[in-house]
Amino acid sequence: MDLVAFRSALLAWYDAEARDLPWRVRPAARGAGVRPDPYAVWLSEVMLQQTTVPHAAPYWQAFLQRWPTVADLAAAEDAEVMAAWAGLGYYARARNLLRCARAVAGEHGGALPDSYDRLRALPGLGDYTAAAVAAIAFDRPATVVDGNVERVIARVFAVEAPLPASKPELKRLAGEVTDITRPGDWAQAMMDLGATICTPRAPKCLLCPLTAHCAARRGDPELYPRKAPKRERPRRYGAVYVLTRGGETALVRRPGHGLLGGMLGLPTTEWRDRAWSLDEAVAVAPTAADWRQAGRVEHLFTHFALSLLVLRAEGDADAAWTRDLSVLPSVFLKAARVGQGALL
């Protein structure tokens, strides 16, 4: 491969076609010396993991308005941050965000360190995020590989090994082609190419600046990256309780560890490998009431599928009562709507 031509082609494309993103400093401005806010970059990268740009952008803006600096975020209550995160999913990201913010505030004077190694040493900040912040915020050479970059690299080199086993090889190849003269622009150019041109389905190969360098272009690019057969998600079952009074819904604070840790949610049974009957669920209900079956909801988590029997009742209990269901994670929001709808 002609690396000079490869790098020049991608960066020229990015200079002309870079997406307008609220946290991004465009290439012309970066070339003129403008630098992004490292906190804003870090926040965007955490939110964008497992989340689309249109979905994450309003959360990013709301977080910056409410907590405009790392120190502000570090001083926030856990419950406030978790409530503000509700709807973004993958809630361990919010807990890691707080852990990292508090370390930065306490050990680095509120300023994110400017190298990959020092960023990687922070609690709750993984390899990808450390590399992305180092490159995008500080223009440090780093190999930044997300799902979009994996797809581009797998196609350019026609990597036959399937994911996830091929991840080390894809990262090695990405490191070989990375442009160290403009590392921030390079990282974002690769991401943009995968997001807008080298898409999972119907890639726009005629518009791609890397067509001349792409091995997969001679065959079927959609075959890459190769993927191992998916294992079926295990299924778990639970019951969830929608207790209402005068338009309010009873919520509980979940334990601080584990799935949806620290979030407000509806009371539930344990989640197990066999379905709950109505009688079983009523027998362990959190409070005495005239519990009736309202329906079921299905929800997919990363590692399992969840089927919830929804019970509803009118009554009173020692709980956190609210009219604002937007504070709920999506699985509980689904169940609350089913339960409240059954009461209409």
LOBA-622299 format. One record per residue: residue in three letters; x, y, z of N, C-alpha, C in turn. Coordinates in steps of 0.1 Angstrom, whole numbers, padded with zeros to 4 digits, always signed. Each point is the difference from the previous one (the first is absolute). Layout:
N
ALAXYZXYZXYZ
...
// end
This chain:
344
MET+0008-0012+0000-0008+0012+0000+0009+0013+0000
ASP-0004+0009-0008+0006+0013+0000-0006+0009+0012
LEU+0007-0001+0011-0005+0007+0012-0002+0015-0002
VAL+0009+0006-0007-0001+0015-0002-0012+0003-0007
ALA-0003-0007-0011-0012+0002-0008-0013-0003+0008
PHE+0001-0011+0008-0012-0004+0008-0003+0011+0010
ARG+0010+0004+0007-0003+0011+0010-0004+0013-0006
SER+0006+0004-0011-0003+0012-0006-0014+0000-0005
ALA-0004-0011-0006-0014-0001-0005-0011+0001+0011
LEU+0003-0007+0011-0010+0001+0011-0001+0014+0006
LEU+0012+0006+0002+0000+0013+0007-0006+0010-0009
ALA+0003+0000-0013-0006+0009-0010-0015-0001+0000
TRP-0005-0013+0001-0015-0002+0000-0006+0006+0013
TYR+0007-0002+0011-0005+0005+0013+0000+0015+0000
ASP+0011+0006-0005+0000+0015-0001-0012+0006-0007
ALA-0005-0008-0010-0012+0005-0008-0013-0005+0006
GLU+0000-0011+0006-0013-0007+0004-0002-0002+0015
ALA+0008+0005+0008-0001-0003+0015-0015+0004+0004
ARG-0005-0009+0008-0013+0003+0006+0000+0011+0010
ASP-0011+0008+0001-0001+0010+0010-0006-0007+0012
LEU+0008-0001+0011-0004-0005+0012+0002+0010+0011
PRO-0009+0001+0010+0001+0010+0010+0013+0000+0008
TRP+0007-0011+0002+0012-0001+0007+0012+0001-0008
ARG-0001+0002-0013+0011-0001-0009+0005+0013-0004
VAL+0014+0001-0001+0006+0012-0006+0004-0005-0015
ARG-0006+0007-0009+0002-0004-0014+0014+0001-0005
PRO+0004-0007-0010+0015+0000-0004+0006+0013-0003
ALA-0008+0009-0006+0006+0013-0003+0003+0008+0012
ALA-0010-0001+0010+0002+0007+0012+0012-0006+0008
ARG+0001-0013+0000+0011-0007+0007+0013+0004-0006
GLY+0000+0001-0013+0012+0004-0007+0004+0014+0003
ALA-0009+0008+0004+0002+0014+0004+0004+0002+0015
GLY+0000-0012+0007+0005+0000+0014-0011-0001+0010
VAL-0013-0001-0004-0011-0002+0009+0001-0014+0006
ARG-0002-0002+0013+0000-0013+0006-0013-0002+0007
PRO-0005-0013+0000-0012-0003+0006+0001+0000+0016
ASP-0011+0000+0007+0000-0001+0014+0002-0015+0003
PRO+0010-0004+0007+0002-0014+0003-0012-0006+0007
TYR-0005+0007+0010-0012-0005+0007-0011-0003-0009
ALA-0003+0009-0009-0011-0002-0010+0002-0012-0009
VAL+0013-0001-0004+0004-0012-0009-0002-0013+0008
TRP+0005+0000+0012-0001-0012+0009-0015-0004+0002
LEU-0008+0010+0003-0014-0003+0003-0007-0005-0013
SER+0003+0006-0011-0006-0005-0013+0004-0014-0003
GLU+0013-0004+0002+0004-0013-0003-0006-0011+0009
VAL-0002+0004+0013-0006-0010+0009-0015-0002-0004
MET-0007+0011-0003-0014-0001-0004-0002-0007-0013
LEU+0009+0002-0009-0001-0006-0014+0002-0015+0000
GLN+0006-0006+0010+0002-0014+0001-0014-0007+0001
GLN-0003-0008-0010-0013-0007-0001-0012+0009-0002
THR+0002+0012-0004-0011+0010-0002+0003+0008-0013
THR-0011+0004-0007+0002+0007-0012+0002+0015+0003
VAL+0005+0007-0010+0003+0015+0002-0013+0007+0002
PRO-0011-0002-0007-0013+0008+0002-0005-0003+0014
HIS+0001-0012+0005-0005-0003+0014+0009+0006+0011
ALA+0013+0000-0002+0009+0004+0010+0001+0015+0001
ALA-0001+0007-0011+0003+0015-0001-0009+0008+0011
PRO-0013-0002+0001-0007+0007+0010+0005-0002+0015
TYR+0004-0013+0002+0005-0003+0014+0013+0007+0002
TRP+0009+0000-0010+0013+0007+0001-0003+0015+0003
GLN-0009+0006-0007-0002+0014+0002-0006+0003+0014
ALA-0009-0009+0004-0006+0002+0014+0010-0002+0011
PHE+0009-0010-0002+0011-0002+0010+0009+0013+0001
LEU+0004+0005-0012+0009+0011+0001-0007+0013+0005
GLN-0013+0001-0002-0007+0012+0006-0001-0002+0015
ARG-0002-0012+0005-0002-0002+0014+0013-0002+0008
TRP+0010-0006-0007+0014-0002+0006+0010+0004-0010
PRO+0003+0013-0001+0008+0005-0011+0015-0003+0001
THR+0005-0005+0012+0014-0004+0001+0001-0014+0007
VAL+0012-0006-0001+0002-0012+0007-0003+0001+0014
ALA+0005+0011+0006-0002+0002+0015-0015+0001+0003
ASP-0008+0006-0008-0014+0000+0002-0006-0014+0000
LEU+0004-0008-0010-0005-0013+0000+0004-0008+0012
ALA+0013+0001+0003+0005-0007+0012-0007+0003+0013
ALA-0005+0012+0001-0007+0004+0012-0015-0004+0000
ALA-0005-0005-0011-0014-0004-0001-0004-0012+0008
GLU-0012-0001+0004-0005-0012+0007-0001-0011-0010
ASP+0003-0012+0004-0002-0012-0008-0014-0001-0006
ALA-0010+0002+0008-0014-0002-0004-0003+0011-0011
GLU+0005+0012+0002-0003+0010-0010+0006-0004-0014
VAL+0012-0005+0000+0007-0003-0013-0007-0012-0006
MET-0004-0010+0008-0007-0012-0005-0013+0004-0006
ALA-0007+0009+0007-0013+0004-0005+0001+0008-0013
ALA+0011+0008-0002+0002+0007-0012+0004-0009-0011
TRP+0006-0011+0003+0004-0010-0010-0011-0009-0005
ALA-0011+0000+0008-0011-0009-0003-0005+0001-0015
GLY+0000-0011-0007-0004+0000-0014+0012-0002-0009
LEU+0012+0001+0005+0012-0002-0008+0004-0015+0000
GLY-0004-0007+0010+0004-0014+0001+0014-0002+0004
TYR+0003-0013+0002+0014-0004+0004+0005+0009+0012
TYR-0007-0002+0011+0001+0010+0011+0014-0001+0007
ALA+0007-0011-0002+0014+0000+0006+0008+0011-0005
ARG-0003+0005-0012+0007+0011-0006-0001+0013+0009
ALA-0012+0002+0005-0002+0012+0009+0007-0002+0013
ARG+0000-0012+0006+0008-0002+0012+0015+0002-0002
ASN+0005-0005-0012+0014+0002-0003+0003+0014-0003
LEU-0009+0007-0006+0002+0015-0002+0002+0007+0013
LEU-0008-0003+0010+0001+0006+0013+0013-0004+0007
ARG+0004-0013-0001+0012-0004+0006+0012+0008-0006
CYS+0000+0001-0013+0011+0006-0007+0000+0015+0004
ALA-0011+0007-0001-0001+0014+0003+0005+0003+0014
ARG-0003-0008+0010+0005+0002+0014+0015-0002+0001
ALA+0005-0010-0008+0015-0001+0000+0007+0012-0006
VAL-0006+0005-0011+0006+0011-0007-0001+0012+0009
ALA-0011+0002+0007-0001+0012+0008+0009-0001+0012
GLY+0002-0012+0006+0007-0002+0012+0015-0001-0002
GLU+0004-0006-0012+0014-0003-0002+0007+0008-0011
HIS-0008+0006-0009+0005+0008-0011-0004+0014-0001
GLY-0005+0005+0011-0004+0014+0000-0012+0003-0009
GLY-0008-0009-0003-0012+0002-0008+0003+0000-0015
ALA+0012-0003-0004+0004+0000-0015+0003-0014-0004
LEU-0006-0005-0010+0003-0013-0006+0015+0000-0004
PRO+0007-0011+0003+0014-0001-0004+0001-0001-0015
ASP+0011+0004-0006+0001+0002-0015+0007-0011-0007
SER+0002-0012+0006+0006-0011-0007-0008-0013+0002
TYR+0002-0009-0010-0008-0013+0001+0003-0007+0013
ASP+0013-0001+0003+0004-0008+0012-0007+0005+0013
ARG+0001+0013+0001-0006+0006+0013-0015+0000-0001
LEU-0006+0001-0011-0015-0001-0001-0004-0015+0003
ARG+0008-0009-0005-0004-0014+0001+0001-0004+0015
ALA+0009+0007+0008+0001-0003+0014-0011+0004+0008
LEU-0009+0009-0005-0012+0005+0008-0010-0011+0002
PRO-0007+0000+0011-0010-0011+0002-0012+0002-0009
GLY-0005-0011-0005-0012+0001-0008+0002+0005-0014
LEU+0013+0001-0005+0003+0005-0013+0008-0010-0008
GLY-0007-0006-0010+0006-0012-0007+0009+0004-0011
ASP+0005-0010-0007+0010+0001-0010-0005+0009-0012
TYR-0012-0003-0005-0006+0008-0011-0001+0015+0004
THR-0006+0003+0012-0003+0014+0004+0013+0007+0002
ALA+0010-0006+0006+0013+0006+0003+0006+0004-0014
ALA+0000-0009-0009+0006+0003-0013-0008+0011-0007
ALA-0013+0000+0000-0008+0010-0007+0002+0014+0006
VAL+0001+0001+0013+0002+0013+0007+0014+0005-0003
ALA+0010-0009+0001+0013+0004-0003+0002+0005-0014
ALA-0006-0006-0009+0001+0004-0014-0008+0012-0003
ILE-0013+0000+0003-0009+0010-0004+0002+0013+0008
ALA+0001-0001+0013+0001+0011+0009+0014+0006+0000
PHE+0010-0009-0001+0014+0005+0002+0009-0002-0012
ASP-0005-0006-0011+0008-0002-0012+0012-0009+0003
ARG-0002-0010+0009+0011-0009+0003-0001-0012-0009
PRO+0010-0006-0006-0001-0012-0008-0006-0011+0009
ALA-0010-0006-0005-0007-0011+0007-0008-0008-0011
THR-0001-0013+0003-0008-0008-0009-0014-0001+0005
VAL-0009+0006-0007-0014+0001+0005-0009-0009-0009
VAL-0006-0010+0007-0007-0010-0008-0014-0002+0007
ASP-0010+0004-0007-0014-0003+0004-0006-0009-0011
GLY-0013-0003+0001-0006-0009-0010+0001+0005-0014
ASN-0001+0014-0002+0002+0005-0013+0014-0002-0006
VAL+0010+0002+0008+0013-0002-0004+0003-0015-0003
GLU-0005-0008+0009+0002-0015-0003-0005-0004-0014
ARG-0012+0006-0003-0006-0004-0013+0008+0005-0011
VAL+0005+0013+0000+0009+0005-0010+0012-0008-0002
ILE+0007-0003+0011+0012-0007-0001-0002-0014-0005
ALA-0010-0007+0005-0003-0014-0004-0003+0000-0015
ARG-0006+0010-0006-0002+0001-0015+0012+0004-0007
VAL+0007+0009+0004+0013+0005-0007+0009-0012-0001
PHE+0002-0008+0010+0010-0011+0000-0007-0014-0002
ALA-0013+0000-0002-0007-0013-0002+0004-0010+0010
VAL-0002+0004+0013+0004-0009+0011-0010-0011+0001
GLU+0005-0012-0001-0009-0012-0001-0004-0005+0014
ALA+0008+0002+0010-0003-0005+0013-0013+0007+0005
PRO-0009-0007+0007-0013+0007+0004+0002+0007+0013
LEU-0008+0010+0002-0001+0006+0013-0007-0009+0010
PRO+0003+0001+0013+0009+0009+0006+0015-0004+0000
ALA+0003-0012-0005+0014-0005+0001+0009+0009-0008
SER-0005+0007-0010+0009+0008-0009+0003+0013+0006
LYS-0006+0004+0011+0002+0013+0006+0015+0004+0001
PRO+0009-0008+0006+0014+0004+0001+0006+0002-0013
GLU-0003-0008-0010+0005+0002-0014-0005+0013-0006
LEU-0012+0003+0002-0006+0013-0006+0006+0012+0007
LYS+0003-0001+0013+0006+0011+0007+0015+0002-0005
ARG+0007-0012-0002+0014+0001-0005+0000+0007-0013
LEU-0009-0004-0009+0000+0006-0014-0004+0014+0001
ALA-0010+0004+0008-0004+0014+0002+0012+0008+0005
GLY+0008-0005+0009+0012+0007+0004+0010+0002-0011
GLU+0001-0010-0009+0010+0002-0011-0004+0011-0009
VAL-0013+0003-0002-0004+0010-0010-0002+0013+0006
THR+0000+0001+0014-0004+0013+0006+0010+0011-0004
ASP-0005+0011-0003+0008+0012-0003+0004+0007+0013
ILE+0012+0001+0003+0005+0006+0013+0002+0015-0001
THR-0001+0005-0012+0001+0015-0001-0012+0007+0003
ARG-0012-0006-0002-0013+0005+0004-0008-0010+0007
PRO+0004-0004+0012-0007-0012+0006-0015+0003+0004
GLY-0003+0012+0004-0014+0003+0003-0009+0000-0012
ASP+0005+0006-0011-0008+0000-0012-0001-0014-0006
TRP+0011-0008+0001+0000-0013-0005-0010-0009+0007
ALA+0000+0000+0013-0010-0008+0008-0014+0003-0004
GLN-0003+0013-0002-0014+0004-0003-0003-0003-0015
ALA+0010+0001-0008-0002-0003-0014-0004-0015-0002
MET+0007-0009+0007-0003-0014-0001-0014-0003+0006
MET-0003+0006+0011-0014-0001+0005-0010+0005-0010
ASP+0002+0011-0005-0010+0006-0010-0001-0009-0012
LEU+0011-0005-0005-0001-0008-0012-0009-0013+0003
GLY+0003-0006+0011-0009-0012+0004-0014+0004+0002
ALA-0003+0012+0005-0013+0003+0004-0008+0005-0012
THR+0006+0006-0010-0007+0006-0011+0002-0007-0014
ILE+0012-0006-0002+0003-0006-0013+0001-0015+0001
CYS+0009-0005+0008+0003-0014+0001-0010-0006+0011
THR-0013+0001-0003-0010-0004+0009-0002-0016+0000
PRO-0006-0005+0010-0002-0015+0001-0007-0005-0012
ARG-0011+0007-0005-0008-0005-0011+0001+0011-0011
ALA+0001-0005-0013+0000+0009-0011+0011+0011+0001
PRO+0012-0004+0002+0011+0011+0001+0001+0007-0013
LYS+0003+0013+0001+0000+0009-0012+0014+0000-0006
CYS+0004-0011-0005+0014-0002-0005+0004+0010-0011
LEU-0010+0004-0008+0003+0010-0011+0004+0014+0006
LEU-0004+0002+0012+0004+0013+0006+0011-0001+0010
CYS+0006-0012+0002+0010-0002+0010+0014+0005-0005
PRO+0007+0007+0009+0013+0005-0004+0011-0012+0000
LEU-0004-0011+0006+0010-0011+0001-0003-0011-0009
THR-0009+0002-0010-0003-0011-0009+0012-0006-0007
ALA+0010+0008-0004+0011-0006-0007+0009-0008+0009
HIS-0002+0001+0013+0009-0007+0010-0008-0012+0007
CYS-0012-0002-0004-0009-0009+0007+0000-0014-0006
ALA+0005-0010+0007+0000-0014-0005-0014-0005-0001
ALA-0009+0003+0009-0014-0005-0001-0008+0005-0012
ARG+0004+0012-0005-0007+0006-0011+0000-0010-0013
ARG+0010-0009+0000+0000-0009-0012-0010-0012+0002
GLY-0006+0000+0011-0010-0011+0002-0013+0006+0006
ASP-0004-0004+0011-0012+0005+0007+0004+0006+0013
PRO+0000+0013+0001+0005+0007+0012-0009-0004+0012
GLU-0013-0002-0002-0009-0003+0011+0003-0013+0007
LEU+0009-0008-0006+0004-0013+0007+0009+0003+0012
TYR+0005+0013+0000+0010+0003+0010-0006+0011+0010
PRO+0004+0000+0012+0008-0010+0007-0007-0013+0001
ARG+0008-0011-0001-0006-0013+0002-0005-0001+0015
LYS-0010-0007+0002-0005-0001+0014-0003-0015+0003
ALA+0004-0004+0012-0003-0013+0005-0015-0001+0002
PRO-0006-0012-0002-0014-0002+0003-0004+0005+0013
LYS-0011+0007+0001-0005+0005+0013-0006-0011+0008
ARG+0004+0000+0013-0007-0009+0009-0013+0006+0004
GLU-0010-0008+0002-0013+0005+0004+0001+0006+0015
ARG-0006+0011+0002+0000+0006+0013-0008-0009+0010
PRO+0005-0003+0012-0008-0006+0010-0012+0009+0003
ARG-0011-0006+0005-0011+0007+0004-0002-0001+0015
ARG-0004+0012+0006-0003+0000+0014-0014+0006+0002
TYR-0005-0003+0011-0014+0004+0003-0001+0007+0013
GLY-0010+0009+0001-0002+0007+0013-0015+0005+0000
ALA-0003+0006+0011-0013+0007+0001+0003+0014+0005
VAL-0008+0010-0004+0003+0014+0003-0013+0006+0005
TYR+0000+0009+0009-0012+0005+0007-0002+0015-0003
VAL-0011+0003-0005-0004+0014-0003-0011+0004+0010
LEU+0005+0007+0011-0010+0004+0010-0002+0015-0001
THR-0012+0004-0002-0003+0015-0002-0010+0005+0010
ARG+0001+0013+0002-0010+0007+0009-0001+0015-0006
GLY-0012+0004-0003-0002+0013-0005+0009+0005-0011
GLY+0003-0008-0009+0009+0004-0011+0014-0002+0002
GLU+0004-0004+0012+0014-0003+0003+0003-0015-0001
THR+0013-0003-0002+0005-0014+0000+0010-0002+0010
ALA+0000-0011+0007+0010-0004+0010+0012-0005-0006
LEU+0012+0006+0004+0013-0005-0005+0009-0004+0012
VAL+0010-0008-0003+0010-0003+0010+0014+0002-0006
ARG+0009+0002+0009+0014+0002-0005+0007-0014+0000
ARG+0005-0003-0012+0007-0013-0001+0013+0000+0007
PRO+0005-0012+0004+0013+0000+0006+0011+0006-0008
GLY+0010+0006+0006+0010+0007-0007+0009-0008-0010
HIS+0000-0013+0002+0008-0009-0009-0009-0008-0009
GLY+0006-0006-0010-0007-0008-0009-0008+0007-0011
LEU-0008-0007-0007-0007+0005-0012-0010+0011+0005
LEU+0000+0011-0007-0008+0012+0004+0003+0005+0014
GLY+0012-0002+0005+0004+0003+0014-0002+0015+0002
GLY-0006+0003+0012-0002+0014+0004-0011+0007-0007
MET-0007-0006-0009-0011+0006-0007-0013-0001+0007
LEU-0009+0010-0002-0014-0001+0004-0007-0010-0009
GLY-0008-0009+0006-0007-0009-0009-0013-0005+0007
LEU-0007-0008-0007-0012-0006+0006+0004-0012+0009
PRO-0008-0003+0011+0004-0012+0007-0002-0012-0009
THR+0009-0010+0002+0000-0012-0008+0003-0012+0009
THR-0004-0012-0005+0005-0012+0006+0014-0002-0005
GLU+0007-0011+0005+0012-0004-0006-0002-0004-0015
TRP+0010+0000-0008-0001-0004-0014+0007-0014-0001
ARG-0008-0009-0004+0004-0014+0000-0002-0007-0013
ASP+0003-0013-0001+0000-0007-0013-0014-0007-0003
ARG-0010+0003+0008-0013-0006-0003-0011+0011+0003
ALA-0011-0001-0007-0010+0011+0001-0006+0000+0014
TRP-0005+0012+0003-0008+0002+0013-0015-0001-0004
SER-0007-0007+0009-0014+0000-0002-0006+0012+0008
LEU-0012+0003-0003-0007+0011+0007+0000-0003+0015
ASP-0004-0012+0004-0001-0003+0014+0014+0002+0007
GLU+0010-0005-0006+0014+0001+0005+0003+0015+0002
ALA-0002+0008-0010+0004+0014+0001-0008+0007+0010
VAL-0013-0003+0002-0008+0007+0010+0005-0004+0014
ALA+0004-0012+0002+0005-0005+0013+0012+0007+0005
VAL+0008+0005-0009+0012+0007+0004+0000+0015-0003
ALA-0012+0006-0003-0002+0014-0003+0006+0009+0011
PRO+0005+0011-0003+0006+0009+0010-0009+0006+0010
THR-0013+0000-0003-0010+0006+0009-0013-0007-0003
ALA-0009+0000+0010-0013-0006-0001-0009+0009-0009
ALA-0006-0006-0010-0009+0008-0009-0007-0010-0009
ASP-0010+0005-0007-0008-0008-0009+0008-0001-0013
TRP+0010-0009+0000+0009-0001-0012-0007-0007-0011
ARG+0000+0005-0012-0006-0006-0012+0011+0000-0011
GLN-0002-0010-0009+0010-0001-0011-0004+0011-0011
ALA+0010+0008-0004-0002+0010-0010+0005-0003-0013
GLY+0009-0010-0001+0006-0003-0013+0014-0005+0002
ARG+0008+0000-0011+0014-0004+0001+0008+0010-0009
VAL+0013+0001+0004+0009+0007-0009+0013-0008-0002
GLU+0005+0002-0012+0013-0007-0003+0011+0011-0002
HIS+0012-0004+0005+0011+0010-0001+0013-0008-0003
LEU+0008+0006-0008+0013-0007-0003+0012+0008+0007
PHE+0007-0007+0008+0012+0005+0005+0012-0006-0008
THR+0012+0004+0003+0011-0005-0008+0002-0015+0000
HIS-0002-0005+0012+0003-0015+0002-0012-0008+0002
PHE-0012+0005+0001-0012-0008+0002-0012+0007-0004
ALA-0011-0007-0003-0013+0005-0003-0008-0001+0013
LEU-0008+0010+0003-0008+0000+0012-0015+0001-0003
SER-0008-0009+0006-0014+0000-0002-0006+0004+0014
LEU-0008+0010+0001-0006+0005+0013-0015-0001-0001
LEU-0005-0007+0011-0014+0001+0002-0004+0013+0008
VAL-0009+0008-0005-0003+0013+0005-0012-0002+0009
LEU+0001+0004+0013-0011+0000+0009-0003+0015+0003
ARG-0013+0003+0002-0003+0014+0004-0011+0000+0011
ALA+0000+0011+0007-0010+0002+0011+0000+0014+0004
GLU-0010+0004+0006-0001+0013+0007+0003-0002+0015
GLY+0007+0009+0006+0003-0002+0014+0010+0010+0005
ASP+0006-0003+0012+0009+0009+0006+0012-0009+0005
ALA+0012+0006+0001+0011-0007+0005+0011+0010+0004
ASP+0010-0005+0007+0012+0008+0003+0009-0001-0012
ALA-0001+0010-0008+0007+0000-0013+0004+0014-0005
ALA+0007+0001-0010+0003+0013-0007-0011+0001-0010
TRP-0009+0010+0002-0012+0002-0009+0004+0011-0011
THR-0004-0003-0012+0002+0010-0010-0010+0000-0011
ARG-0002+0012-0006-0008+0001-0012+0008-0001-0013
ASP+0013+0002+0002+0010+0001-0011+0006-0013-0003
LEU-0005-0008-0010+0005-0013-0003+0013+0001-0009
SER+0004+0012-0004+0012+0001-0008+0013-0003+0008
VAL-0001-0001+0013+0011-0003+0008+0003-0015-0001
LEU-0009-0008-0006+0002-0015+0000+0008-0005-0011
PRO+0008-0010+0002+0007-0007-0011-0011-0006-0009
SER+0003-0002-0012-0010-0004-0010-0007-0012+0003
VAL+0006-0010+0006-0008-0013+0003-0011+0003+0010
PHE+0003+0009+0010-0011+0003+0010-0010+0010-0006
LEU+0005+0009-0009-0010+0009-0007-0010-0008-0008
LYS+0005-0010-0007-0010-0009-0007-0010-0006+0009
ALA+0005-0005+0011-0009-0007+0010-0010+0010+0006
ALA+0005+0012+0003-0009+0010+0007-0011+0004-0010
ARG+0003+0001-0012-0010+0004-0010-0010-0011-0002
VAL+0004-0012+0000-0010-0011+0000-0008+0000+0012
GLY+0005+0001+0012-0007+0000+0012-0010+0012+0001
GLN+0005+0012-0003-0009+0011+0000-0011+0000-0010
GLY+0003-0006-0012-0010-0001-0010-0011-0009+0004
ALA+0004-0010+0008-0011-0010+0005-0009+0006+0010
LEU+0004+0011+0006-0008+0007+0010-0010+0010-0006
LEU+0002+0003-0013-0008+0010-0006-0014-0005-0003
// end
